[in-house]
């Protein structure tokens, strides 16, 4: 394994290569759809969820199929660029930079119903929507995203984000902006304690809690008063904050150098906002109280209740009644072959980032087309997940990996174990256009 090093790219010619290739390549995927060229079908296709995964699939299938009746259902009127939330919460982007309109990303030929799913009836090949409609389908794609279970933390709700020292990057652009404001308030005090947490469930963008710690450290250092602040990280896991060992080891070593207090096997179970106290359960079952001036809350996450309480969720194993049951390679449901899953909702070992969707969408598309044509499902998702892991404001590591924690670097000129300015530029400037190209089914 290569040791972590610090490097920067200053050569202008090389920088031009970055500008041309980083954004589109960072979430690289094979163009499976080019082999099909407008396959004929009269299938009734229903896509549940109009976020990144659902929109990407809608555009890809609209481009690949001729004659199919495609309906996408999802209530959210705004499309939110969630990879930008950490930049908003770090005080670098305005919140309106991550918001656009859902309608603008959907093809005119696709019927959009602005309502979420309320019930699955897979044995009848039907779904019921929250507006009372019942839709019948020949093929169903579930792309409903994940659910933020703030209520599982006693005393916590999204209403508290931005108040009394409480921040959380995940809830919304407004919450991310309010989180930044709370960090600014902490800095303005001139001293205090900042606590960062990690959930004991799978979470989308697993690097976000680490990024928030690193960018806050940068802001504290820039204030010239870093020594006046105590910064602590609490994780439910033993000596672990990230699932891939090489990145986990780097983060823990860097935090040790930055004098971040590390508390493992501690799960956030409660918030007393009035007294600015957090409750953590420890490995021995005891509850510990920790005071804070700022706390970054990472909620437990799961598939939406309508999914995890249905027969479509995993029924046994570590993901039972939490995530959509899916074959981790084909993205086809293991018990209902006419159902596919894409995005944060699926129960796979890795795959809850926008970069994962970029890899999953062409695999799902290819396998859906094969299913409709009665052919074997040959496209395989390898678990690819990418996280531009911000290590300070101005530097990042491009963490790319797949099933088994195998490193999957996309670029020969960027080491997957080096932090650099180039990766920071990719995160801040280039990924958003690549993301929107993904929505349109172009990459």
N, C-alpha and C positions, 0 to 999 in steps of 0.2 A: 504494500500500500504506500502510495506517495505521501510524504509528510506535507502538512499544510505550509504554504509559503505565501508571501505577499508579493504581488507583481502588478505592474501597470502597463498599459499600451499607449505609447506616445507617438509612435510612427504614423504620420498622416495617411500614408497609403494603406497601412493596416487598419487604421480607423475607418477608412472608406469601405473596406471589406466588411467591417463590423456593421456599418450602417446598412449595407446592402443585404446582409445575410442573417444577422442575429435575430431580428424580430420575427421573421418568417420561420427561421430554423429552430428557434428555441423550443417550440412545441411540435417538432417535426413528426410527420406521419406519412405512411405510404398511401398513394392515391389509388386506393382499391377501386373507386367508382369509375375510373376511366375504362375499365374492362367491360362495362355494361352498356353504356350509351343509350339512354332512354328506353329502358326495358318496359314493355307493355304490361299493364295490370289493371284490373278493375277492382282491386282490393279496397276495402274501407279501412283506412289507417288512422288510428287515434294516437296522438302524442299528448301525454300529460306532463305539464310543466313547460312554461314559456321563458325559462331562464337560458343560461348559456347552452346547456346540453340539449334541451328541447328545441331551441331555435336552430342550432347547428344541424340537428337531425332533420328538422322540417325543411330547411333549405337544401340539404343534400338529397333527400328523397324527392323533393319537388323537381330537382334537376335530373334525377336518375330515372324517374318513372313517368310513363305516359299513360293517362287514363285512370290513375288511382285517385281516390277521393280522400284527401288528407285533411284532418282536423287537428288543431292544437288547442288545448284547454289550459288556461292559467290566468289567475286573477290579477296579477301584478301589472299595472299600467306602465310603470317605469322599468326599463332595463338597467340593471346596476352592474357596473364593472367592479366586481368584488376584489380582484387582485390589487386594485388601487386603494383599498381601505387603509392599509398600513401606511401609505404615503400621506393620506388625509390625517390619520391619527398621529403622524409624526410631524405635522405642521408644514408639510411640503406641498400639498395639493389642496385647492378648495374643494369642498364636497360636491359642487356641481360638475366637476370634471369627470365624475364616475357615473353620472346619470344621463340616460337618453330615454327615448320612448320605445316601448315594446313593439308597437305597430311598425315602426320604421325598419325593423330587422326581419319582418315576416313577409314572405312573398305573397303577392296579391292572389295567387291561385290557391293558397292555403286558407282554409276557414278557421279563423281565430275566435274562440269563445272565451271571454274574460271571466272564467269561473274555475275554481279549483275542484278537484275530485273529492267526493264525499263518501263514496262506497264502491268497492270492487265486487263484481259478480263474475269471476273468471270462468265458472262452469257454464255460464250462459253467454260468455263473451260480451259482457256489457259492463259499463261503468256509469255511475250516477254522479252528477255534478252538484255543486252547492246551490246552483240556481234552479234545481229541480229537473233539469234535463237528464234523460238517459240516452247514452250513446251505445250503439252496437258497433262491433269492430270485427274485422278479420285478422288484423294485426295490431298489437298494442305496444307502444313504447312508453316506459315509465321513466320520467326525467324530472321528478318533483323536487329534487334537491334534498337538503337535510333540515332538520328541525333543531332550533336552539332552545334547549331546555333550561332557561334561566331559573324557572320555578323549582327545579330540583335542588337549588341552593336556597336554604331557608332564609327568608328576609330579602331575597334579591329579586329585582324585576328590571325590565329595560327602562322603566321610568326613572330609576336611580342613576342611570349612566349620565355623567356630567354634573353630578351633585355630590357633595360631601366626600370628595376625593375618589369617587368611583369612576373607572373607565372600562370600556370593553370595545375592542375594534370590530367585533363581528356583527353587531345588531343592525346597523344601517349607516349610510354616509353621515347622517346627522349625529349618530352616536360616535362615529369615528372622529368627527370634528369636535364634539364635546369632550372626547377623551383627550385630544390634543390640548384643549383649553384647561383641563384639570392638571395636565402635566405642567403647563405654563404657570398655573397657580402654585403648584408645588415649588417650582424654581423661584418664583417671586418671593416665597416665604424665606428663602435663603438657607433652609435646612429642613430635614425631615426624613421620613422613612417611606420608601416605595416598595411595594410587594407585587410581584408578578406570579401568575399561577398557571397551572396546566390542568386540563380536565382528565378524568380517569376513563374517558370513552374515546373512540375514534373521533377525530375532528377534521373539518375541512381546513385546508391550508395549515398543516401541522407546524409550519415554520413561523406562523404569525405571532404566537406568544414570545418566541425567541427574538424575532425582528423588533417587536415592541420594546423588549428589554434593551437590545443593542441601541436602537435609535434614542431611547430615553437616556441611556448612558452618554451618548454623544451630546445630547442637549444639556445634560448636567455638566459635562466637561467644558462645553462652550461657555457656560455661565461663569466659569472660573472658581466655582465653589463645590466641585465634586466631593471634596473631603468632608463637607458638611452634611452629606446625604448618605443614609444607609439604604442599600439596594439589596433585596432578597428575592430569590426564586424558590417557589414551592412546587414540587412535582409529586404525583401519586406513586411514581415508579421508583424502583431502587436504582440509584445512580444513573438515571436515564431521563432525558428530555426530548430525544429524537430517536426514531426507530432504526436509523442506519448508523452502525457503530462509528464509522470514520467521522461523520458529522457530529454525532453526539460527543465524541471525545474532544473534537476541536472546540465545541461550545463550552464544555465544562472547563477545559484548560484556559480558554480565553477569559471566562468569568472569574476564575481563580486569580488570574493576572489583574483583572479589573476590580478585585475585592468585592465581588458579588457573593453574598451569603447564599449557600446552597442547602436546601432542606428537602430531603427525599422521603418518599413514603408518607407524604402529607397530602390529603385530599380536602379541597375547600368544600365545606358543608353548610356554611352559614355566613351571613353578613349582618352585623348590627350597624346600620348606617349612622345612627345618631351618635353612637360612641366611637365610630370609626374603628371597629374591631372586626376581625375575620376569625371564623371558627374553622379549624382543620382537624380532621380525624387522622390519627397516626396508625401505624401498623399494628400496635398493640391494642387498638380499639379505644384509646383515650382521646378526649377532645382537648385541643389546645387553643388558647385565645391569643391572637396576635394583633397588636395595634398598628395602625398605618396612617400616613398622611395622604398617600395615593395607593390604590390597588387596581391592578388590571385583572378583570374577571374573565375567565374562559369557561363558558357554560358547557355542561354535558351536552352531547349531540346524539341524534338518532335520525332514522328516517321519519317522515311525518307520521303522526299517529294513525292516519287512515291507511298507511302502508304497513306499519309495524304491528298493527292490530288485525291485519287481514291474513288470509291463508297464503298470501304471496310472500310474506316475510320468511326468513329462515325459521324453521320450526325447532331446530336443535343445533347444538354446537355453540361456540363463543359468540356468534352474532344472532342467536335466537331471539326473535321478537324485537329486533332492533333495526335490521337492515333488509333490503330486498334480496331474496334468494336468487342467485344468478350464477351461471357458469363463469368463472373468472377469466376464461380465455375467449369464449364465443360471445359473451354478454347476453346469451339466451337464458330465459328462465329454466330452471332445472326440472320443473314439473309441468309447466305450461309452455309448450314450444312456440306458440304464437305470440308470446310476450318477450320483449327485450328490455333491458335497462341500461341507462347511460347516466353518468354524472355522480354527484355526491350521494345519491340515494342507494347505490348498489353496495352489496355486502361482499367486498373483495379485500384482500390483504392491504393493497395500496390503491390510490386512485381518486383522491378527493381534492384535486386542484383543477384550474382551468386548463393547464397543460395536459392533464389526464384526459379531459374531454376532447382535446385536440387529437389525441391518439385513439380514444374510444370511438369517436363519431364515425370515422371511415371504416373501422372494424364492424361496428353495428350496421352501418349502411350496407356494406358488402354482404354480411350474413343475412340481413333482411331480404335483400334482393335474391340471394341464393335460396332462402326459405320460400319466398313467393314463387320461385321458378322450380321448386322441388329438387334442388341440388344440395350437395353436402355443404356444410358451413365450414369453410376453410380458413377464413380470416381469424387471426388470433391477436388478442390484446395481451401484451407482455407485462402489464402492470406499470408501464411508464408513468412516472410522476416527476415533475420538475418544480423546484422551489428556488428562486433567486434569493438566497439566504442573506439578508442585509446584516452585515457585521458592524457597520458604523454608517453614519450619514456620509455617503461618498464611496463606500466599498461594499462588495457583496461577493458571495460564492454561488456559482451556478450548480446547485445540487440536483443531479439528475439520476434517477434510479428506478428499478422495477422490482418485480417479484423476487423474493429472497434477499432484498437489499443490494442487488447487483447494480454497480454503477453503470450508467448508460450515457456517457458524454456525447453531445451532438457535434462539437466543434474540435478539430484537431489543435487549434491554436488557443483553446481555453481549457486549462486543467480543471477537472471536477473537484480538485482539492486545494485550489488556490483562490484567495480573495483578491479582487481587482477592481479598479475603477471601471473597466470595460463592462463588467457584469452589472455594476450599478447603473451605468448609462442604459444598458439593455432594459433593466427593470423600470427605470424612470421614464425613458423616452420611446422605447421600441416595442414593448410587449402589447401596449394597448392597440396600436394599429393591427398587429398580428392577431390579436384576440377578435377584433371586429371582422377581419377577413375570415376567421374561423366561423363566426356567427353566420356569415353569408355563404358558407359552404365552399369557399374559394380555396382553402388550404386544409 
